[in-house]
Amino acid sequence: MFSLRMHLLARGAVGSALLVVLLLAGCGTTFANSANSKVVQVVAAENFWGSIAAQVGGSHVHVTSIIVDPNADPHSYEPTAQDARIVADAQYVVINGAGYDPWAKQLLQANPVSGRYELDVGEFLGKHAGDNPHMWYNPDYVTAVVNKIRDDLKALDPADAGAYDQSAQAFLTTGLQRYHALIASIKATYSGTPVGATESIFSYLAPALGLNLITPSSYLNAVSEGTDIAAADEATVETQITSKQIKILVYNSQNTPNNIQAVVNLARSNGIPVATITETLTPATASFQDWQSAQLQGIANALHTATGK
């Protein structure tokens, strides 16, 4: 039996398709080259990409993110008429792709726009539906996307190319300085430490931190996709906790159905520190780097508690 999250995903995909067809089918928009405009209108499907785009673009862009509510599930989000209009008016749209936000792809397809730039992060990074879509948790991917957004904005607005070069470089070096420092520190101190997680959102970050994520990948993917977890995988995860094979457990607090909350409770009752991460900016007003750095600090604190290092 599929979980509520998978049910919402299916229902959201159908609802989104119907909405965009009713609102925008047959519509088309054109706009003048952005060289004639002082500000490039950018839309991001999710606020983590929106935060990055805003910092790369600086004062030369206006960024609107569609998913901003920490309680919203990007998988099953149902876009509104206002979302459709924002996308229709955008000069540059950034979506996650890789099956994570199918509704965003539908919004783009329902309203083709001449001259609009579109960045499907999944396609850019060679990911497809079925691959791990949480690409913003891979530091190398973040750098690649920053550079891609910079190049796209320079193509849209060549008059301000120098400004985009400067702001992108400032973000990569100064903006992300603490983020990269925390990653390097965790890797240097805790490399090889066995850890567990509740879903695949942590699968990209764990190796970047040098941590040995021993939770079965099939378990991580099932939770992330909202499908049934194999009994054998559940038993393995429970054993890893009760026999203290893992030092910490990392879980996504935005996806905690009853069975996952039970795993978190089991870890805590066995004295295993728990670190929290989320899918979208928390709080919603945070910058990408502040949000990620706070989570990395939480992971470092949990590892320190577990190991004494």
Residue frames relative to the residue before (quaternion, step in Angstrom):
aa qw qx qy qz dx dy dz
M 1.0000 0.0000 0.0000 0.0000 0.00 0.00 0.00
F 0.4222 -0.7163 0.4944 0.2533 3.54 -0.80 0.97
S 0.5186 -0.6401 0.4738 0.3111 3.53 -1.13 0.66
L 0.6930 -0.4551 0.3547 0.4322 3.52 -1.35 0.19
R 0.6334 0.5482 -0.3469 0.4217 3.56 1.01 -0.79
M 0.6623 0.4877 -0.3137 0.4744 3.60 0.94 -0.81
H 0.6133 0.5414 -0.3488 0.4572 3.57 1.05 -0.73
L 0.6652 0.4995 -0.3003 0.4668 3.56 0.97 -0.88
L 0.6098 0.5600 -0.3423 0.4443 3.54 1.08 -0.77
A 0.6808 0.4795 -0.2884 0.4726 3.57 0.87 -0.95
R 0.6751 0.4909 -0.2987 0.4626 3.54 0.91 -0.94
G 0.6496 0.5259 -0.3216 0.4450 3.57 1.01 -0.83
A 0.6401 0.5313 -0.3339 0.4432 3.58 0.99 -0.81
V 0.6650 0.4883 -0.3044 0.4761 3.58 0.95 -0.88
G 0.6653 0.5117 -0.3090 0.4474 3.55 0.91 -0.94
S 0.6453 0.5260 -0.3207 0.4517 3.55 0.97 -0.84
A 0.6556 0.5213 -0.3180 0.4442 3.55 0.90 -0.92
L 0.6653 0.4979 -0.3059 0.4647 3.56 0.92 -0.89
L 0.6574 0.5308 -0.3207 0.4281 3.55 0.92 -0.90
V 0.7161 0.4505 -0.2823 0.4523 3.56 0.75 -0.98
V 0.6102 0.5391 -0.3644 0.4519 3.58 1.06 -0.62
L 0.6785 0.4931 -0.2934 0.4586 3.56 0.92 -0.91
L 0.7271 0.4586 -0.2484 0.4464 3.54 0.95 -0.89
L 0.8712 0.2066 -0.0090 0.4453 3.50 0.75 -1.11
A 0.4080 0.7316 -0.4796 0.2614 3.61 1.20 -0.17
G 0.8179 0.2249 -0.1842 0.4965 3.50 -0.90 0.99
C 0.5720 0.5976 -0.3940 0.4007 3.60 1.23 -0.16
G 0.0099 -0.7828 0.6218 0.0221 3.53 -1.21 0.46
T 0.1213 -0.7952 0.5922 0.0479 3.55 -1.06 0.67
T 0.0705 -0.7595 0.6427 0.0713 3.53 -1.16 0.62
F 0.0444 -0.7901 0.6096 0.0467 3.56 -1.18 0.40
A 0.5988 -0.5717 0.4197 0.3721 3.53 -1.23 0.44
N 0.6514 -0.4904 0.3978 0.4207 3.53 -1.27 0.41
S 0.5476 -0.6664 0.3970 0.3138 3.55 -0.95 0.91
A 0.4708 0.6572 -0.4592 0.3682 3.59 1.22 -0.11
N 0.6696 0.4771 -0.2879 0.4911 3.57 1.24 -0.48
S 0.6897 0.4153 -0.2652 0.5306 3.57 1.28 0.00
K 0.4763 -0.6942 0.4635 0.2765 3.57 -1.00 0.81
V 0.7973 0.1973 -0.0804 0.5647 3.58 1.09 -0.65
V 0.3357 -0.7290 0.5635 0.1959 3.56 -0.91 0.96
Q 0.3237 -0.7489 0.5504 0.1775 3.57 -0.83 1.04
V 0.0447 -0.8149 0.5758 -0.0499 3.56 -0.51 1.27
V 0.0885 -0.7667 0.6337 0.0518 3.56 -1.05 0.81
A 0.1035 -0.7694 0.6285 0.0490 3.55 -0.98 0.92
A 0.4891 -0.6686 0.4678 0.3081 3.56 -0.88 0.88
E 0.7955 0.1496 -0.0612 0.5840 3.58 1.05 -0.81
N 0.5580 -0.6701 0.3784 0.3104 3.55 -1.01 0.79
F 0.5562 0.5784 -0.4321 0.4115 3.63 1.11 -0.25
W 0.6635 0.4429 -0.3002 0.5229 3.60 1.03 -0.72
G 0.6121 0.5632 -0.3485 0.4321 3.59 1.06 -0.67
S 0.6381 0.5248 -0.3271 0.4588 3.57 0.99 -0.81
I 0.6564 0.5023 -0.3086 0.4708 3.56 0.96 -0.85
A 0.6598 0.5139 -0.3122 0.4507 3.59 0.89 -0.93
A 0.6490 0.5279 -0.3198 0.4447 3.57 0.98 -0.84
Q 0.6988 0.4649 -0.2773 0.4677 3.57 0.99 -0.79
V 0.6276 0.5058 -0.3358 0.4873 3.58 1.12 -0.58
G 0.7272 0.4492 -0.2412 0.4596 3.57 0.98 -0.86
G 0.2178 -0.8098 0.5168 0.1725 3.56 1.12 -0.59
S 0.8277 -0.2211 0.1684 0.4875 3.55 -1.07 -0.76
H 0.6219 0.5710 -0.3399 0.4143 3.59 1.24 -0.19
V 0.7290 0.3387 -0.2357 0.5461 3.59 1.27 0.07
H 0.1773 -0.7108 0.6603 0.1655 3.50 -1.36 0.35
V 0.1233 -0.8308 0.5424 0.0167 3.56 -0.47 1.22
T 0.0777 -0.7571 0.6478 0.0321 3.53 -1.02 0.95
S 0.1607 -0.7746 0.6059 0.0843 3.57 -0.80 1.03
I 0.4077 -0.7267 0.5011 0.2335 3.56 -0.93 0.90
I 0.7481 0.2922 -0.1838 0.5667 3.60 0.83 -0.93
V 0.1126 0.8047 -0.5697 0.1236 3.56 -0.42 1.26
D 0.6093 0.5616 -0.3471 0.4391 3.59 1.20 -0.45
P 0.4215 -0.7218 0.4810 0.2643 3.64 -0.61 1.04
N 0.6658 0.5003 -0.3041 0.4625 3.59 1.19 -0.41
A 0.5617 0.6021 -0.3898 0.4123 3.59 1.27 -0.15
D 0.3110 -0.7258 0.5833 0.1904 3.56 -1.09 0.75
P 0.3833 -0.7524 0.4792 0.2394 3.63 -0.40 1.14
H 0.5826 0.5960 -0.3748 0.4061 3.59 1.11 -0.61
S 0.8233 0.2666 -0.0862 0.4936 3.55 0.81 -1.05
Y 0.3238 0.7746 -0.4910 0.2325 3.58 1.24 0.27
E 0.2003 -0.7603 0.6070 0.1155 3.57 -1.05 0.80
P 0.3348 -0.7833 0.4846 0.1988 3.61 -0.34 1.19
T 0.4016 -0.7079 0.5406 0.2128 3.51 -1.24 0.65
A 0.6841 -0.4443 0.3652 0.4486 3.54 -1.31 0.05
Q 0.6281 0.5354 -0.3317 0.4570 3.58 1.06 -0.71
D 0.6123 0.5391 -0.3415 0.4667 3.59 1.04 -0.75
A 0.6578 0.5191 -0.3065 0.4515 3.55 0.93 -0.93
R 0.6710 0.4947 -0.3003 0.4635 3.57 0.95 -0.84
I 0.6220 0.5401 -0.3383 0.4549 3.59 1.02 -0.78
V 0.6604 0.4927 -0.3002 0.4806 3.56 0.95 -0.88
A 0.6434 0.5397 -0.3204 0.4383 3.58 0.98 -0.85
D 0.7326 0.4238 -0.2268 0.4819 3.58 1.07 -0.72
A 0.5359 0.6650 -0.3941 0.3396 3.59 1.24 -0.21
Q 0.3602 -0.7031 0.5712 0.2228 3.53 -1.24 0.55
Y 0.7787 0.1066 -0.0426 0.6168 3.55 1.25 -0.46
V 0.0406 -0.8027 0.5946 -0.0206 3.58 -0.77 1.07
V 0.1269 -0.7812 0.6100 0.0392 3.55 -0.92 1.00
I 0.0164 0.7861 -0.6172 0.0292 3.57 -0.74 1.06
N 0.5756 -0.6110 0.4141 0.3519 3.57 -1.16 0.48
G 0.1850 -0.8129 0.5287 0.1598 3.57 0.84 -0.97
A 0.6844 0.4829 -0.3743 0.3979 3.56 -1.33 -0.35
G 0.7026 -0.4943 0.2602 0.4407 3.56 1.07 0.77
Y 0.5025 0.6891 -0.4046 0.3301 3.57 1.29 -0.04
D 0.8076 0.0895 -0.0037 0.5829 3.57 0.96 -0.89
P 0.0628 -0.8463 0.5282 0.0289 3.63 0.55 1.11
W 0.5798 0.5927 -0.3682 0.4207 3.57 1.13 -0.58
A 0.6328 0.5331 -0.3334 0.4519 3.60 1.07 -0.71
K 0.6290 0.5224 -0.3238 0.4760 3.56 1.03 -0.79
Q 0.6418 0.5268 -0.3178 0.4578 3.56 1.02 -0.82
L 0.6278 0.5322 -0.3413 0.4540 3.59 0.99 -0.76
L 0.6656 0.4991 -0.3022 0.4653 3.58 0.96 -0.83
Q 0.6917 0.4905 -0.2776 0.4515 3.56 0.89 -0.96
A 0.6610 0.5196 -0.3098 0.4440 3.58 1.08 -0.68
N 0.7955 0.1976 -0.1023 0.5636 3.57 1.18 -0.41
P 0.0933 -0.8178 0.5666 0.0384 3.61 0.26 1.22
V 0.1120 -0.8017 0.5871 0.0110 3.54 -0.94 0.96
S 0.4000 -0.7175 0.5196 0.2349 3.55 -0.80 1.01
G 0.8260 0.2334 -0.1814 0.4799 3.55 -0.82 1.01
R 0.5305 0.6240 -0.4209 0.3900 3.58 1.22 -0.14
Y 0.2981 -0.7174 0.5991 0.1938 3.56 -1.08 0.76
E 0.0764 -0.7909 0.6068 0.0194 3.55 -1.04 0.84
L 0.0962 -0.7758 0.6216 0.0504 3.55 -0.99 0.87
D 0.0962 -0.7339 0.6721 0.0210 3.52 -0.66 1.23
V 0.3574 -0.7802 0.4679 0.2113 3.57 -0.19 1.28
G 0.6302 0.5461 -0.3356 0.4381 3.57 0.99 -0.81
E 0.6706 0.4821 -0.2984 0.4784 3.57 0.86 -0.93
F 0.6381 0.5438 -0.3248 0.4378 3.57 0.95 -0.86
L 0.7555 0.3718 -0.1900 0.5049 3.57 1.02 -0.83
G 0.5446 -0.6554 0.3805 0.3594 3.58 1.29 0.16
K 0.4902 0.6482 -0.4373 0.3851 3.57 1.17 0.57
H 0.1516 -0.7831 0.6003 0.0583 3.52 -1.19 0.66
A 0.6811 -0.4382 0.3625 0.4612 3.57 -1.29 0.19
G 0.7084 0.3809 -0.3168 0.5027 3.54 -0.80 1.05
D 0.6227 0.4756 -0.3361 0.5225 3.58 1.26 -0.40
N 0.6260 -0.5097 0.4106 0.4240 3.57 -1.25 0.27
P 0.2351 -0.8300 0.4893 0.1279 3.62 -0.45 1.14
H 0.5561 0.6477 -0.3807 0.3553 3.62 1.24 -0.19
M 0.0500 0.8837 -0.4632 0.0446 3.54 0.88 1.03
W 0.5903 0.5828 -0.3624 0.4249 3.57 1.21 -0.41
Y 0.6198 0.5098 -0.3473 0.4852 3.60 1.30 0.02
N 0.6008 0.4996 -0.3712 0.5016 3.58 1.27 0.26
P 0.4011 -0.7548 0.4541 0.2514 3.64 -0.36 1.16
D 0.6447 0.5121 -0.3359 0.4574 3.62 0.99 -0.72
Y 0.6412 0.5124 -0.3248 0.4698 3.58 1.03 -0.74
V 0.6078 0.5508 -0.3554 0.4482 3.57 1.02 -0.75
T 0.6609 0.5011 -0.3088 0.4656 3.59 0.89 -0.88
A 0.6508 0.5195 -0.3163 0.4545 3.58 0.94 -0.87
V 0.6750 0.4869 -0.2964 0.4684 3.59 0.96 -0.85
V 0.5954 0.5507 -0.3640 0.4580 3.59 1.01 -0.70
N 0.6953 0.4700 -0.2792 0.4667 3.58 0.84 -0.93
K 0.6314 0.5253 -0.3270 0.4674 3.58 1.08 -0.68
I 0.6461 0.5004 -0.3205 0.4791 3.59 0.93 -0.84
R 0.6186 0.5397 -0.3366 0.4613 3.59 0.99 -0.82
D 0.6980 0.4752 -0.2820 0.4554 3.59 0.80 -0.97
D 0.6462 0.5126 -0.3255 0.4623 3.58 1.00 -0.77
L 0.6591 0.4971 -0.3131 0.4696 3.59 0.96 -0.82
K 0.6254 0.5257 -0.3375 0.4676 3.59 1.05 -0.68
A 0.6519 0.5011 -0.3144 0.4744 3.59 1.04 -0.72
L 0.6686 0.4920 -0.2908 0.4757 3.57 1.05 -0.74
D 0.8068 0.1343 -0.0022 0.5754 3.54 0.99 -0.90
P 0.0840 -0.8577 0.5052 0.0449 3.60 0.53 1.15
A 0.5738 0.6077 -0.3860 0.3905 3.58 1.11 -0.53
D 0.7589 0.3318 -0.1802 0.5306 3.58 1.15 -0.61
A 0.2184 0.8234 -0.5019 0.1496 3.58 1.20 0.47
G 0.6539 0.5335 -0.3158 0.4337 3.57 0.95 -0.84
A 0.6397 0.5260 -0.3185 0.4611 3.54 1.04 -0.77
Y 0.6510 0.5047 -0.3198 0.4682 3.59 1.00 -0.77
D 0.6109 0.5387 -0.3504 0.4625 3.59 1.03 -0.72
Q 0.6923 0.4903 -0.2812 0.4486 3.56 0.88 -0.97
S 0.7014 0.4673 -0.2888 0.4543 3.59 0.82 -0.93
A 0.6290 0.5207 -0.3429 0.4644 3.60 1.03 -0.69
Q 0.6619 0.4965 -0.3060 0.4709 3.58 0.95 -0.86
A 0.6397 0.5206 -0.3263 0.4617 3.59 1.00 -0.78
F 0.6435 0.5164 -0.3232 0.4634 3.58 1.01 -0.78
L 0.6918 0.4931 -0.2829 0.4451 3.57 0.88 -0.96
T 0.7570 0.3840 -0.2121 0.4842 3.59 0.97 -0.78
T 0.7792 0.3107 -0.1657 0.5185 3.59 0.74 -1.03
G 0.6845 0.5113 -0.2979 0.4257 3.58 0.78 -1.01
L 0.7778 0.3258 -0.1563 0.5142 3.56 0.93 -0.94
Q 0.3229 0.7904 -0.4805 0.2002 3.59 1.24 0.19
R 0.7051 0.4445 -0.2801 0.4762 3.62 0.77 -0.96
Y 0.5864 0.5811 -0.3465 0.4453 3.56 1.09 -0.77
H 0.7198 0.4250 -0.2526 0.4872 3.59 0.78 -1.00
A 0.6202 0.5453 -0.3474 0.4443 3.59 1.06 -0.68
L 0.6532 0.5032 -0.3083 0.4744 3.58 0.99 -0.80
I 0.6253 0.5291 -0.3350 0.4657 3.58 0.99 -0.81
A 0.6811 0.4880 -0.2870 0.4642 3.58 0.88 -0.96
S 0.6575 0.5218 -0.3092 0.4470 3.58 0.97 -0.84
I 0.6537 0.5002 -0.3122 0.4744 3.58 0.93 -0.88
K 0.6616 0.5095 -0.3121 0.4531 3.57 0.91 -0.88
A 0.6729 0.5080 -0.2982 0.4474 3.57 0.94 -0.88
T 0.7430 0.4327 -0.2204 0.4606 3.57 1.00 -0.85
Y 0.8365 0.2400 -0.0675 0.4880 3.55 0.89 -0.94
S 0.2530 0.8014 -0.5113 0.1797 3.59 1.21 0.31
G 0.8056 0.2640 -0.2230 0.4812 3.55 -0.91 0.99
T 0.4729 0.6836 -0.4392 0.3409 3.60 1.25 -0.17
P 0.3672 -0.7330 0.5213 0.2370 3.63 -0.78 0.94
V 0.0056 0.7995 -0.5982 0.0540 3.56 -0.84 1.02
G 0.2891 -0.7364 0.5818 0.1890 3.52 -1.33 0.29
A 0.1074 -0.7768 0.6168 0.0675 3.55 -1.29 0.34
T 0.4715 -0.6947 0.4719 0.2690 3.54 -1.22 0.42
E 0.8147 0.0023 -0.0252 0.5794 3.60 1.18 -0.21
S 0.7094 -0.5241 0.2996 0.3639 3.54 -1.32 0.35
I 0.4233 0.7026 -0.4752 0.3183 3.60 1.21 -0.03
F 0.7070 0.4456 -0.2525 0.4876 3.60 1.18 -0.57
S 0.4889 0.7232 -0.4046 0.2723 3.58 1.23 -0.27
Y 0.6673 0.4696 -0.3119 0.4867 3.61 1.10 -0.55
L 0.6936 0.5017 -0.2851 0.4311 3.57 0.94 -0.87
A 0.5961 0.6121 -0.3696 0.3654 3.60 0.95 -0.82
P 0.7133 0.4237 -0.2906 0.4767 3.65 0.72 -0.89
A 0.5972 0.5550 -0.3659 0.4488 3.60 1.11 -0.59
L 0.6947 0.4414 -0.2534 0.5083 3.57 1.19 -0.62
G 0.4944 -0.6710 0.4192 0.3600 3.58 1.27 -0.10
L 0.4852 0.6786 -0.4248 0.3517 3.58 1.25 0.23
N 0.3850 -0.7132 0.5436 0.2180 3.55 -1.16 0.68
L 0.1418 -0.8063 0.5726 0.0442 3.57 -0.12 1.33
I 0.0962 -0.8536 0.5118 0.0116 3.60 -0.28 1.27
T 0.4183 0.6796 -0.4877 0.3539 3.61 1.23 0.09
P 0.5312 -0.6334 0.4378 0.3535 3.65 -0.85 0.83
S 0.5041 -0.6687 0.4540 0.3043 3.58 -0.88 0.94
S 0.6130 0.5525 -0.3521 0.4416 3.58 1.08 -0.64
Y 0.6158 0.5242 -0.3334 0.4846 3.58 1.14 -0.63
L 0.6605 0.5189 -0.3010 0.4514 3.58 0.86 -1.00
N 0.6892 0.4842 -0.2796 0.4610 3.58 0.91 -0.93
A 0.6355 0.5394 -0.3343 0.4398 3.58 0.97 -0.80
V 0.6634 0.4890 -0.3075 0.4756 3.58 0.92 -0.88
S 0.6622 0.5180 -0.3084 0.4451 3.57 0.91 -0.92
E 0.7497 0.4005 -0.2074 0.4843 3.58 0.95 -0.90
G 0.4653 -0.7103 0.4281 0.3093 3.59 1.26 -0.11
T 0.4927 0.6362 -0.4489 0.3886 3.58 1.12 0.60
D 0.6874 -0.4837 0.3377 0.4236 3.56 -1.27 0.25
I 0.3610 -0.7114 0.5652 0.2102 3.55 -1.05 0.83
A 0.4794 -0.6658 0.4879 0.2980 3.59 -0.88 0.92
A 0.5688 -0.6211 0.4216 0.3361 3.56 -1.00 0.86
A 0.6367 0.5343 -0.3294 0.4479 3.58 1.01 -0.79
D 0.6502 0.5071 -0.3160 0.4692 3.58 1.02 -0.76
E 0.6254 0.5296 -0.3365 0.4639 3.57 1.01 -0.79
A 0.6608 0.5094 -0.3022 0.4611 3.55 0.95 -0.89
T 0.6358 0.5317 -0.3240 0.4561 3.58 1.02 -0.80
V 0.6638 0.5050 -0.3036 0.4607 3.57 0.90 -0.93
E 0.6541 0.5075 -0.3154 0.4637 3.57 0.93 -0.84
T 0.6524 0.5095 -0.3103 0.4674 3.58 0.98 -0.83
Q 0.6345 0.5356 -0.3291 0.4497 3.57 0.98 -0.82
I 0.6701 0.4799 -0.2905 0.4860 3.57 1.12 -0.67
T 0.7354 0.4485 -0.2575 0.4379 3.58 0.66 -1.10
S 0.7130 0.3943 -0.2556 0.5204 3.59 1.13 -0.56
K 0.4054 -0.7653 0.4181 0.2742 3.54 1.41 0.19
Q 0.2037 0.7779 -0.5534 0.2171 3.53 0.91 1.00
I 0.7169 0.3489 -0.2281 0.5589 3.59 1.22 -0.47
K 0.4314 -0.7079 0.5028 0.2450 3.54 -1.14 0.69
I 0.7835 0.0143 -0.0078 0.6211 3.58 1.10 -0.73
L 0.2752 -0.7132 0.6136 0.1976 3.54 -1.37 0.27
V 0.1609 -0.7732 0.6087 0.0766 3.57 -0.89 0.98
Y 0.0407 0.8258 -0.5605 0.0468 3.57 -0.71 1.01
N 0.4613 -0.6614 0.5319 0.2586 3.51 -1.29 0.61
S 0.2964 -0.8007 0.4954 0.1600 3.57 -0.33 1.23
Q 0.6239 0.5213 -0.3496 0.4656 3.60 1.25 -0.12
N 0.7498 0.2558 -0.1885 0.5804 3.59 1.27 0.06
T 0.2939 0.7691 -0.5059 0.2574 3.55 0.29 1.31
P 0.0468 -0.7813 0.6222 -0.0126 3.60 0.25 1.22
N 0.7498 -0.4437 0.2445 0.4256 3.56 -1.25 0.39
N 0.6770 0.5002 -0.3195 0.4351 3.59 0.89 -0.85
I 0.6579 0.4826 -0.3147 0.4850 3.61 1.09 -0.62
Q 0.6153 0.5265 -0.3543 0.4677 3.58 1.02 -0.67
A 0.6169 0.5419 -0.3404 0.4583 3.57 1.09 -0.68
V 0.6342 0.5161 -0.3255 0.4748 3.60 1.05 -0.75
V 0.6373 0.5172 -0.3230 0.4712 3.59 0.97 -0.84
N 0.6647 0.5013 -0.2992 0.4662 3.58 0.92 -0.91
L 0.6297 0.5343 -0.3304 0.4570 3.58 1.05 -0.78
A 0.6377 0.5227 -0.3280 0.4609 3.58 0.97 -0.83
R 0.6808 0.4896 -0.2972 0.4565 3.56 0.83 -0.95
S 0.6714 0.4989 -0.3091 0.4526 3.59 0.94 -0.81
N 0.6969 0.4263 -0.2648 0.5123 3.58 1.25 -0.39
G 0.5707 -0.6505 0.3523 0.3566 3.55 1.26 0.36
I 0.4746 0.6486 -0.4558 0.3825 3.58 1.19 0.49
P 0.4173 -0.7184 0.4905 0.2628 3.63 -0.60 1.05
V 0.2280 -0.7719 0.5852 0.0986 3.53 -1.10 0.83
A 0.1323 -0.7761 0.6140 0.0569 3.57 -0.92 0.98
T 0.2929 -0.7859 0.5303 0.1240 3.54 -0.98 0.90
I 0.0087 0.7499 -0.6613 -0.0182 3.54 -1.14 0.78
T 0.2309 -0.7686 0.5808 0.1362 3.59 -1.24 0.35
E 0.5785 -0.6035 0.4285 0.3428 3.55 -1.29 0.35
T 0.7977 0.1922 -0.0794 0.5661 3.57 1.00 -0.82
L 0.7352 -0.4343 0.2846 0.4357 3.56 -1.28 0.36
T 0.0477 0.7797 -0.6204 0.0705 3.54 -0.88 1.02
P 0.4204 -0.3270 -0.8038 0.2651 1.49 -0.98 2.34
A 0.6958 -0.5005 0.3216 0.4024 3.54 -1.27 0.39
T 0.6685 0.5070 -0.2939 0.4579 3.60 1.18 -0.51
A 0.4981 0.6747 -0.4244 0.3414 3.61 1.25 -0.13
S 0.4594 -0.6177 0.5439 0.3341 3.54 -1.28 0.34
F 0.6753 -0.4768 0.3592 0.4332 3.56 -1.23 0.35
Q 0.7238 0.4626 -0.2695 0.4354 3.59 0.76 -1.01
D 0.6414 0.5109 -0.3391 0.4611 3.61 1.00 -0.68
W 0.6364 0.5277 -0.3093 0.4699 3.57 1.04 -0.85
Q 0.7046 0.4571 -0.2731 0.4690 3.57 0.77 -0.99
S 0.6533 0.5203 -0.3210 0.4466 3.59 0.96 -0.82
A 0.6300 0.5274 -0.3329 0.4627 3.59 1.01 -0.77
Q 0.6631 0.4916 -0.3046 0.4753 3.58 0.99 -0.80
L 0.6397 0.5190 -0.3222 0.4664 3.58 0.98 -0.79
Q 0.6331 0.5159 -0.3310 0.4727 3.56 1.03 -0.76
G 0.6308 0.5300 -0.3274 0.4626 3.58 1.05 -0.73
I 0.6408 0.5031 -0.3178 0.4851 3.58 1.03 -0.77
A 0.6457 0.5162 -0.3191 0.4634 3.59 0.96 -0.84
N 0.6455 0.5196 -0.3178 0.4607 3.58 0.98 -0.84
A 0.6591 0.5080 -0.3101 0.4597 3.57 0.96 -0.87
L 0.6516 0.5101 -0.3091 0.4687 3.58 0.99 -0.83
H 0.6285 0.5279 -0.3281 0.4676 3.59 1.02 -0.76
T 0.6523 0.5112 -0.3122 0.4645 3.57 0.94 -0.90
A 0.6999 0.4918 -0.2680 0.4432 3.56 0.96 -0.91
T 0.8112 0.3100 -0.1244 0.4799 3.57 0.93 -0.88
G 0.4074 -0.7155 0.4731 0.3134 3.55 1.17 -0.52
K 0.5240 0.6379 -0.4129 0.3848 3.59 1.25 0.04
